Amino acid sequence: MDIESASNQLAEKVQAASEYTGQGKVAAYIPELAKVDARMLGAAVCMPDGTIVSAGDADVPFTLQSISKIFSLVVALCQNGHKHVFERVGKEPTGDPFNSIIKLETIKPHKPLNPMINAGAIAVAGMIQGNGVEERLDAILGLLRSVTGNRGLSVNEAVYRSEKRTADRNRALAWFLKDSGVLTTDVEETLDLYFRHCAIEVTAKDVARLGMVLAADGIIPHTGERIIPREVARICKTFMVTCGMYNASGEFAIDVGIPAKSGVAGGIMAAVPQRMGIGVFGPALDEKGNSVAGVKLLELLSQEWNLGIF
Ligand code: DON
């Protein structure tokens, strides 16, 4: 794709989608997230040669939140193998909100249905090995730094503390998992790791690079270095299609048709196989927790560039 026209088209679509920011609200259940300007919208596209084009608020830092669940899953799969991980967390979409507890109790055995919901991601955090929370976090941070080339990536301490103080629902999920035998590591330490990886701070440009590596089956395209096993990248992209946009994943697959993962800080990471990674930041969310303008923007880009994979 010609870089100049890609850049112009991206700017045009960001402007068009900006009108939708007024239709959403910033996440308020993590108090620190409620402080951001709901009208922001930015996006970056990373091409296979590593070129980045961007528009709008693409340099504004925000926290990964649930986008980090893809990369904690990568680490857990690489450290423990598929059998160990999928004995403890399933592969099915839930149709429920991301923080729901209901199916944990009603489905037997009591294992979370997939690693993209909070219960599943907390179970995955429990499988990340290391000596103490810092070393366990470093396994995820190290991967993210290598993939983005951004050695400065780190945790936003204010967001981390804000979630830790208010995360009673996640605590309930974690203790239920402990009671069910899914979580066998220390509950508070595992929650601490989960809150920290959710609070890793990025920009839309970093997220575009993350998406591009998944789009390239785990290879950093412009260096040729394999950073994620091909099979693990394939599993991640499949989860992005089936569960990446929570209980709006079906609608998103039909309207946009790209593997994508959202987070409540307003980020969306999209991976268009072999073609591009897209990072979006728009903190005004719809009622399911996805960026309103971000989803609209991806729909417009998908139509313009024919990105749908189905
Ligand atoms: O555990 C939580 O609720 C947040 N740290 C992450 C949730 C999230 O991003 C869901 N996204 N739509």
Boltz pocket constraint, residues with backbone or C-beta under 6 A from the ligand:
constraints:
  - pocket:
      binder: B
      contacts: [[A, 64], [A, 65], [A, 66], [A, 67], [A, 98], [A, 99], [A, 118], [A, 163], [A, 170], [A, 194], [A, 195], [A, 198], [A, 246], [A, 262], [A, 263], [A, 264], [A, 265], [A, 288], [A, 289], [A, 290]]
      max_distance: 6.0
